[in-house]
Amino acid sequence: MHAREEAQLSNTGRLAHFALPNSSLVVRGRPFTPVDLSVLDDPSRQGLVLFPGPGVEPLSAADRELGHERDGSELCLVVPDGGWSQAKRTVRSEARLGTLPWRSLPVGAPSRYHLRKAPQPGFLSTFEAIAESLAILEEEGAAVRDALI
């Protein structure tokens, strides 16, 4: 999450963190404080960045096994949170994220989050993106998504 988002009432990344007990919240953008992405250094986890972009493959059920097939690791979904320009700067400036596979969400339903305007149709809030990702990645994900949104 970008540091400017910490006090925003419209921040859905923090809401997702509170709703998902197995999540971590990493803050970026504090002066003189490097981003701590050490959670990605855990050999039992395989990181995957969720962020749209040209040439980025859509997330699919096959991604469930991304780390598991290779070495038994569990999937660690990294979802940059902040305004769209903040999130874009995060994925571009944090070199560690560039070493991970990237996925986008398949085109789906429009956002139901209206406190902020998305820069393009089909862009979702962080909370919605996480919920949609869980619907794809988890066995019971559709039920989880429906309970969250």
Contact map, one row per residue, 1 for C-alpha under 8 A:
11101100000011000000000011110000000000000000000000000000000000000000000000000001110000000000000000000000000000000000000000000000000000000000000000000
11111100000000000000000000111000000000000000000000000000000000000000000000000000110001100000000000000000000000000000000000000000000000000000000000000
11111100000000000000000000111100000000000000000000000000000000000000000000000000000000000000000000000000000000000000000000000000000000000000000000000
01111111000000000000000000001000000000000000000000000000000000000000000000000000010000000000000000000000000000000000000000000000000000000000000000000
11111111001000000000000000000000000000000000000000000000000000000000000000000000011000000000000000000000000000000000000000000000000000000000000000000
11111111001001000000000000000000000000000000000000000000000000000000000000000000000000000000000000000000000000000000000000000000000000000000000000000
00011111100000000000000000000000000000000000000000000000000000000000000000000000000000000000000000000000000000000000000000000000000000000000000000000
00011111111000000000000000000000000000000000000000000000000000000000000000000000000000000000000000000000000000000000000000000000000000000000000000000
00000011111000000000000000000000000000000000000000000000000000000000000000000000000000000000000000000000000000000000000000000000000000000000000000000
00000001111100000000000000000000000000000000000000000000000000000000000000000000000000000000000000000000000000000011000000000000000000000000000000000
00001101111111100000000000000000000000000000000000000000000000000000000000000000010000000000000000000000000000000000000000000000000000000000000000000
00000000011111110000000000000000000000000000000000000000000000000000000000000000000000000000000000000000000000000000000000001110000000000000000000000
10000000001111111000000000000000000000000000000000000000000000000000000000000000110000000000000000000000000000000000000000000110000000000000000000000
10000100001111111100000010000000000000000000000000000000000000000000000000000000000000000000000000000000000000000000000000000000000000000000000000000
00000000001111111110000000000000000000000000000000000000000000000000000000000000000000000000000000000000000000000000000000000010000000000000000000000
00000000000111111111000000000000000000000000000000000000000000000000000000000000000000000000000000000000000000000000000000000110010000000000000000000
00000000000011111111101110000000000000000000000000000000000000000000000000000000000000000000000000000000000000000000000000000000000000000000000000000
00000000000001111111100000000000000000000000000000000000000000000000000000000000000000000000000000000000000000000000000000000000000000000000000000000
00000000000000111111100000000000000000000000000000000000000000000000000000000000000000000000000000000000000000000000000000000000000000000000000000000
00000000000000011111111000000000000000000000000000000000000000000000000000000000000000000000000000000000000000000000000000000000000000000000000000000
00000000000000001111111000000000000000000000000000000000000000000000000000000000000000000000000000000000000000000000000000000000000000000000000000000
00000000000000000001111100000000000000000000000000000000000000000000000000000000000000000000000000000000000000000000000000000000000000000000000000000
00000000000000001001111110000000000000000000000000000000000000000000000000000000000000000000000000000000000000000000000000000000000000000000000000000
00000000000000001000011111000000000000000000000000000000000000000000000000000000000000000000000000000000000000000000000000000000000000000000000000000
10000000000001001000001111100000000000000000000000000000000000000000000000000000000000000000000000000000000000000000000000000000000000000000000000000
10000000000000000000000111110000001110000000000000000000000000000000000000000000000000000000000000000000000000000000000000000000000000000000000000000
11100000000000000000000011111100001000000000000000000000000000000000000000000000000000000000000000000000000000000000000000000000000000000000000000000
11100000000000000000000001111100011000000000000000000000000000000000000000000000000000000100000000000000000000000000000000000000000000000000000000000
01110000000000000000000000111110101000000000000000000000000000000000000000000000000000000000000000000000000000000000000000000000000000000000000000000
00100000000000000000000000111111110000000000000000000000000000000000000000000000000000000000000000000000000000000000000000000000000000000000000000000
00000000000000000000000000001111100000000000000000000000000000000000000000000000000000000000000000000000000000000000000000000000000000000000000000000
00000000000000000000000000000111110000000000000000000000000000000000000000000000000000000000000000000000000000000000000000000000000000000000000000000
00000000000000000000000000001111111000000000000000000000000000000000000000000000000000000000000000000000000000000000000000000000000000000000000000000
00000000000000000000000000010101111100000000000000000000000000000000000000000000000000000000000000000000000000000000000000000000000000000000000000000
00000000000000000000000001111000111110000000000000000000000000000000000000000000000000000000000000000000000000000000000000000000000000000000000000000
00000000000000000000000001000000011111100000000000000000000000000000000000000000000000000000000000000000000000000000000000000000000000000000000000000
00000000000000000000000001000000001111111000000000000000000000000000000000000000000000000000000100000000000000000000000000000000000000000000000000000
00000000000000000000000000000000000111111100000000000000000000000000000000000000000000000000000000000000000000000000000000000000000000000000000000000
00000000000000000000000000000000000111111100000000000000000000000000000000000000000000000000000000000000000000000000000000000000000000000000000000000
00000000000000000000000000000000000011111110111000000000000000000000000000010000000000000000000000000000000000000000000000000000000000000000000000000
00000000000000000000000000000000000011111110100000000000000000000000000000000000000000000000000000000000000000000000000000000000000000000000000000000
00000000000000000000000000000000000001111111100000000000000000000000000000000000000000000000000000000000000000000000000000000000000000000000000000000
00000000000000000000000000000000000000011111110000000000000000000000000010000000000000000000000000000000000000000000000000000000000000000000000000000
00000000000000000000000000000000000000000111110000000000000000000000000111000000000000000000000000000000000000000000000000000000000000000000000000000
00000000000000000000000000000000000000011111111000000000000000000010000011110000000000000000000000000000000000000000000000000000000000000000000000000
00000000000000000000000000000000000000010011111100000000000000000110000011110000000000000000000000000000000000000000000000000000000000000000000000000
00000000000000000000000000000000000000010000111110000000000000000000000000111100000000000000000000011000000000000000000000000000000000000000000000000
00000000000000000000000000000000000000000000011111000000000000000000000000111100000000000000000000011110000000000000000000000000000000000000000000000
00000000000000000000000000000000000000000000001111100000000000000000000000001110000000000000000010011110000000000000000000000000000000000000000000000
00000000000000000000000000000000000000000000000111110000000000000000000000001111000000000000000000000111100000000000000000000000000000000000000000000
00000000000000000000000000000000000000000000000011111000000000000000000000000011000000000000000000000111100000000000000000000000000000000000000000000
00000000000000000000000000000000000000000000000001111101000000000000000000000000000000000000000000000011100000000000000000000000000000000000000000000
00000000000000000000000000000000000000000000000000111111000000000000000000000000000000000000000000000001000000000000000000000000000000000000000000000
00000000000000000000000000000000000000000000000000011111000000000000000000000000000000000000000000000000000000000000000000000000000000000000000000000
00000000000000000000000000000000000000000000000000001111100000000000000000000000000000000000000000000000000000000000000000000000000000000000000000000
00000000000000000000000000000000000000000000000000011111110000000000000000000000000000000000000000000111000000000000000000000000000000000000000000000
00000000000000000000000000000000000000000000000000000011111000000000000000000000000000000000000000000111000000000000000000000000000000000000000000000
00000000000000000000000000000000000000000000000000000001111100000000000000000000000000000000000000000011110000000000000000000000000000000000000000000
00000000000000000000000000000000000000000000000000000000111110100000000000000000000000000000000000000011110000000000000000000000000010010000000000000
00000000000000000000000000000000000000000000000000000000011111110000000000000000000000000000000000000000000000000000000000000000000000011000000000000
00000000000000000000000000000000000000000000000000000000001111110000000000000000000000000000000000000000000000000000000000000000000000011000000000000
00000000000000000000000000000000000000000000000000000000000111111100000000000000000000000000000000000000000000000000000000000000000000000000000000000
00000000000000000000000000000000000000000000000000000000001111111100000000000000000000000000000000000000000000000000000000000000000000001000000000000
00000000000000000000000000000000000000000000000000000000000111111111000000100000000000000000000000000000000000000000000000000000000000001100000000000
00000000000000000000000000000000000000000000000000000000000001111111100000100000000000000000000000000000000000000000000000000000000000000000000000000
00000000000000000000000000000000000000000000010000000000000001111111110000100000000000000000000000000000000000000000000000000000000000000000000000000
00000000000000000000000000000000000000000000110000000000000000011111111111100000000000000000000000000000000000000000000000000000000000000000000000000
00000000000000000000000000000000000000000000000000000000000000011111111111100000000000000000000000000000000000000000000000000000000000000000000000000
00000000000000000000000000000000000000000000000000000000000000001111111100000000000000000000000000000000000000000000000000000000000000000000000000000
00000000000000000000000000000000000000000000000000000000000000000111111110000000000000000000000000000000000000000000000000000000000000000000000000000
00000000000000000000000000000000000000000000000000000000000000000011111110000000000000000000000000000000000000000000000000000000000000000000000000000
00000000000000000000000000000000000000000001000000000000000000000011111111000000000000000000000000000000000000000000000000000000000000000000000000000
00000000000000000000000000000000000000000011110000000000000000000011011111100000000000000000000000000000000000000000000000000000000000000000000000000
00000000000000000000000000000000000000000001110000000000000000000011000111110000000000000000000000000000000000000000000000000000000000000000000000000
00000000000000000000000000000000000000000000111100000000000000011111000011111000000000000000000000000000000000000000000000000000000000000000000000000
00000000000000000000000000000000000000010000111100000000000000000000000001111100000000000000000000000000000000000000000000000000000000000000000000000
00000000000000000000000000000000000000000000001111000000000000000000000000111110000000000000000000000000000000000000000000000000000000000000000000000
00000000000000000000000000000000000000000000001111000000000000000000000000011111000000000000000000000000000000000000000000000000000000000000000000000
00000000000000000000000000000000000000000000000011100000000000000000000000001111100000000000000000000000000000000000000000000100010000000000000000000
10000000000000000000000000000000000000000000000001100000000000000000000000000111110000100110000000000000000000000000000000000100000000000000000000000
11000000000010000000000000000000000000000000000000000000000000000000000000000011111001100000000000000000000000000000000000000100000000000000000000000
11011000001010000000000000000000000000000000000000000000000000000000000000000001111111100000000000000000000000000000000000000000000000000000000000000
00001000000000000000000000000000000000000000000000000000000000000000000000000000111111100000000000000000000000000000000000000000000000000000000000000
00000000000000000000000000000000000000000000000000000000000000000000000000000000011111110000000000000000000000000000011000000000000000000000000000000
00000000000000000000000000000000000000000000000000000000000000000000000000000000011111111000000000000000000000000000000000000000000000000000000000000
01000000000000000000000000000000000000000000000000000000000000000000000000000000111111111100000000000000000000000000000000000000000000000000000000000
01000000000000000000000000000000000000000000000000000000000000000000000000000001111111111110000000000000000000000000000000000000000000000000000000000
00000000000000000000000000000000000000000000000000000000000000000000000000000000000111111111000000000000000000000000000000000000000000000000000000000
00000000000000000000000000000000000000000000000000000000000000000000000000000000000011111111100000000000000000000000000000000000000000000000000000000
00000000000000000000000000010000000000000000000000000000000000000000000000000001000001111111110000000000000000000000000000000000000000000000000000000
00000000000000000000000000000000000000000000000000000000000000000000000000000001000000111111111011000000000000000000000000000000000000000000000000000
00000000000000000000000000000000000000000000000000000000000000000000000000000000000000011111111001000000000000000000000000000000000000000000000000000
00000000000000000000000000000000000000000000000000000000000000000000000000000000000000001111111000000000000000000000000000000000000000000000000000000
00000000000000000000000000000000000000000000000000000000000000000000000000000000000000000111111111000000000000000000000000000000000000000000000000000
00000000000000000000000000000000000000000000000000000000000000000000000000000000000000000011111111100000000000000000000000000000000000000000000000000
00000000000000000000000000000000000010000000000000000000000000000000000000000000000000000000011111110000000000000000000000000000000000000000000000000
00000000000000000000000000000000000000000000000010000000000000000000000000000000000000000010011111110000000000000000000000000000000000000000000000000
00000000000000000000000000000000000000000000000000000000000000000000000000000000000000000011011111111000000000000000000000000000000000000000000000000
00000000000000000000000000000000000000000000000000000000000000000000000000000000000000000000001111111000000000000000000000000000000000000000000000000
00000000000000000000000000000000000000000000001110000000000000000000000000000000000000000000000111111100000000000000000000000000000000000000000000000
00000000000000000000000000000000000000000000001110000000000000000000000000000000000000000000000001111110000000000000000000000000000000000000000000000
00000000000000000000000000000000000000000000000111100001100000000000000000000000000000000000000000011111000000000000000000000000000000000000000000000
00000000000000000000000000000000000000000000000111110001111000000000000000000000000000000000000000001111100000000000000000000000000000000000000000000
00000000000000000000000000000000000000000000000001111001111000000000000000000000000000000000000000000111110000000000000000000000000000000000000000000
00000000000000000000000000000000000000000000000001110000011000000000000000000000000000000000000000000011111100000000000000000000100110000000000000000
00000000000000000000000000000000000000000000000000000000011000000000000000000000000000000000000000000001111100000000000000000000000000000000000000000
00000000000000000000000000000000000000000000000000000000000000000000000000000000000000000000000000000000111110000000000001000000000000000000000000000
00000000000000000000000000000000000000000000000000000000000000000000000000000000000000000000000000000000111111000000000001000000000000000000000000000
00000000000000000000000000000000000000000000000000000000000000000000000000000000000000000000000000000000001111100000000001000000000000000000000000000
00000000000000000000000000000000000000000000000000000000000000000000000000000000000000000000000000000000000111110000000011110000000000000000000000000
00000000000000000000000000000000000000000000000000000000000000000000000000000000000000000000000000000000000011111100000001111001000000000000000000000
00000000000000000000000000000000000000000000000000000000000000000000000000000000000000000000000000000000000001111100000000000000000000000000000000000
00000000000000000000000000000000000000000000000000000000000000000000000000000000000000000000000000000000000000111111000000011000000000000000000000000
00000000000000000000000000000000000000000000000000000000000000000000000000000000000000000000000000000000000000111111100000000000000000000000000000000
00000000010000000000000000000000000000000000000000000000000000000000000000000000000000000000000000000000000000001111100000000000000000000000000000000
00000000010000000000000000000000000000000000000000000000000000000000000000000000000000000000000000000000000000001111110000000000000000000000000000000
00000000000000000000000000000000000000000000000000000000000000000000000000000000000000000000000000000000000000000111111000000000000000000000000000000
00000000000000000000000000000000000000000000000000000000000000000000000000000000000100000000000000000000000000000001111110110000000000000000000000000
00000000000000000000000000000000000000000000000000000000000000000000000000000000000100000000000000000000000000000000111110100000000000000000000000000
00000000000000000000000000000000000000000000000000000000000000000000000000000000000000000000000000000000000000000000011111100000000000000000000000000
00000000000000000000000000000000000000000000000000000000000000000000000000000000000000000000000000000000000001000000011111100000000000000000000000000
00000000000000000000000000000000000000000000000000000000000000000000000000000000000000000000000000000000001111100000000111110000000000000000000000000
00000000000000000000000000000000000000000000000000000000000000000000000000000000000000000000000000000000000001100000011111111000000000000000000000000
00000000000000000000000000000000000000000000000000000000000000000000000000000000000000000000000000000000000001101000010001111111100000000000000000000
00000000000100000000000000000000000000000000000000000000000000000000000000000000000000000000000000000000000000101000000000111111100000000000000000000
00000000000110010000000000000000000000000000000000000000000000000000000000000011100000000000000000000000000000000000000000011111110000000000000000000
00000000000110110000000000000000000000000000000000000000000000000000000000000000000000000000000000000000000000000000000000011111111000000000000000000
00000000000000000000000000000000000000000000000000000000000000000000000000000000000000000000000000000000000000100000000000011111111100000000000000001
00000000000000000000000000000000000000000000000000000000000000000000000000000000000000000000000000000000100000000000000000011111111110000000000000000
00000000000000010000000000000000000000000000000000000000000000000000000000000010000000000000000000000000000000000000000000000111111111000000000000000
00000000000000000000000000000000000000000000000000000000000000000000000000000000000000000000000000000000000000000000000000000011111111100000000110011
00000000000000000000000000000000000000000000000000000000000000000000000000000000000000000000000000000000100000000000000000000001111111110000010010000
00000000000000000000000000000000000000000000000000000000001000000000000000000000000000000000000000000000100000000000000000000000111111111000000000000
00000000000000000000000000000000000000000000000000000000000000000000000000000000000000000000000000000000000000000000000000000000011111111100110110000
00000000000000000000000000000000000000000000000000000000000000000000000000000000000000000000000000000000000000000000000000000000001111111111111110000
00000000000000000000000000000000000000000000000000000000001110000000000000000000000000000000000000000000000000000000000000000000000111111100110000000
00000000000000000000000000000000000000000000000000000000000110110000000000000000000000000000000000000000000000000000000000000000000011111110100000000
00000000000000000000000000000000000000000000000000000000000000010000000000000000000000000000000000000000000000000000000000000000000001111111110000000
00000000000000000000000000000000000000000000000000000000000000000000000000000000000000000000000000000000000000000000000000000000000000101111100000000
00000000000000000000000000000000000000000000000000000000000000000000000000000000000000000000000000000000000000000000000000000000000000100111111100000
00000000000000000000000000000000000000000000000000000000000000000000000000000000000000000000000000000000000000000000000000000000000001111111111110000
00000000000000000000000000000000000000000000000000000000000000000000000000000000000000000000000000000000000000000000000000000000000101110101111111000
00000000000000000000000000000000000000000000000000000000000000000000000000000000000000000000000000000000000000000000000000000000000000100001111111100
00000000000000000000000000000000000000000000000000000000000000000000000000000000000000000000000000000000000000000000000000000000001001100001111111110
00000000000000000000000000000000000000000000000000000000000000000000000000000000000000000000000000000000000000000000000000000000001101100000111111111
00000000000000000000000000000000000000000000000000000000000000000000000000000000000000000000000000000000000000000000000000000000000000000000011111111
00000000000000000000000000000000000000000000000000000000000000000000000000000000000000000000000000000000000000000000000000000000000000000000001111111
00000000000000000000000000000000000000000000000000000000000000000000000000000000000000000000000000000000000000000000000000000000001000000000000111111
00000000000000000000000000000000000000000000000000000000000000000000000000000000000000000000000000000000000000000000000000000001001000000000000011111
